[in-house]
Amino acid sequence: MKRWIVFFLVVLAVVVLVSPGIVGRMAEKNLEEHIAWAESKSGGIEFLTESFDRGWFTSEGHHRLVLSGGSLREVVESYLQETANDKLPSLIIDTRLDHGLVPIGSLGREFGSLMPVLASTVSTFQIDPGNGELVPLPGSLYSNVSLTGATDSHYLLETGNFQNEELRIEWGGADVALHTNSSAGSFVVEGRIEPVTIYNNGEAIHIGAISISVHQVRSDFGFNVGSAEFILESFVVDRPAAPVTVGHISLSADANVDDARLNISSKIAVDEINVPGMGNMNFVLNMALSRLDAASMQVIAGAVSDAQRSADPEAALADLLPLIEEDLQKIFTSGAEFRIDQLDVTLPQGKVTSRIIIDIPEGDSSADFAWSSVLLATTASADIRMPTALFEFLRMMNPQAGALVAMGILLKDGDDYVMNAEYAQGLLNVNGAPMPIPMPGM
């Protein structure tokens, strides 16, 4: 019995004292893999490791996030030119890693635990405006890296404020949970950001509470599928000249692959948009793309991603067509459907409703591709309805709108104007009147 007790104590000593050094190297490697995975998904963002001091029980990492290219960098550079600043800002991330099968180093801090993990980390953030004078950002990110490499993180932000001359920012806090697994390609975000108000030069921007829910996983074709939902309770720009107010904003999207076909659906709804001179308006868009050839979409998505990460994204995107032309043709040959099941715009004068369906049947993959054949096989329909009061308002704003009635594109139907259009075999029928469409190559 005494021998077994000694053996147990030796094993325990190895686990508590020896394993942290071994696991620390594994944790560093896992961090490198997560950084590489994040770079591959971000497009235009680069994570630089400026230092990493690996200890036996605890390691310290110092990383910098920079804009390496893409549209976001172009926007920032354009703004900096206006402000006579030629240095790009960057985000500084300082991370402490407590590692070991039993991470005893984490017990001295908030959210510390002896749960078996590869690493238990806490990250803090600073902004480098470009001049090296670091500005601390509020909030901390607490993470646990499991033995399988998956990471569970929790970003916590307490209520606070920031003051710099005429700029003042007040925030109500945030609580966001994240789960990532680079090997499985899964990504989950669930959280809520409380209201934020920005005061500057006599104006105020009020951003309501934000709710985020994202559940994605890498498909067999390399791109992510799953669901995402974003809800903003309100947005207000309070200024004397032209105040802007927006009520509830919601955005949801879903993507799945079924029988090697990609299906995408999304819905956008914006309530109570205050339009100066027109009053409040509401907007709803519910649309879907179905039956897309997933293998071709994989090639196209990869080519677009490579172009965005290139040294000259604009030139790369301009030269993209020859690289994706064959797969683009395959998408149309394989058949697809585009639907706008709801496009409603509500104004003080009434509501405009629209519904559009475009169906491309599967064609003969062995035949030579021709756009004219695709157009002849395609069927489509569109139904639009608007109240007379709104049409008269539009005609008052632009008298040329009256030509739509003269041409028969809009037809009076009681208190509304309508357009019912159908397309098949190269012939467009609008409100019962046929309108031939010239076809290329015919």
Salt bridges, closest charged atoms under 4 A:
GLU28 OE1 - ARG25 NH1 3.77
GLU28 OE1 - ARG54 NE 2.74
GLU33 OE2 - LYS29 NZ 2.69
GLU50 OE1 - HIS62 NE2 3.13
GLU50 OE2 - ARG64 NE 2.56
GLU77 OE2 - ARG73 NE 2.94
ASP94 OD1 - HIS62 ND1 2.41
ASP98 OD1 - ARG96 NE 3.05
ASP98 OD2 - ARG109 NE 3.03
ASP128 OD2 - ARG64 NH1 3.00
ASP152 OD1 - HIS179 ND1 2.84
GLU170 OE2 - ARG168 NE 2.85
ASP175 OD1 - HIS154 NE2 2.46
GLU190 OE2 - HIS215 NE2 2.56
GLU194 OE2 - ARG192 NE 2.88
GLU233 OE2 - ARG192 NH2 3.45
ASP306 OD1 - ARG309 NH2 3.10
GLU337 OE2 - ARG339 NH1 3.53
ASP341 OD1 - ARG339 NE 2.95
ASP359 OD1 - ARG291 NH1 3.31
GLU362 OE1 - ARG261 NH2 3.96
GLU392 OE2 - ARG395 NH2 2.73
ASP413 OD2 - ARG385 NH2 3.01
ASP416 OD2 - ARG385 NH1 3.09
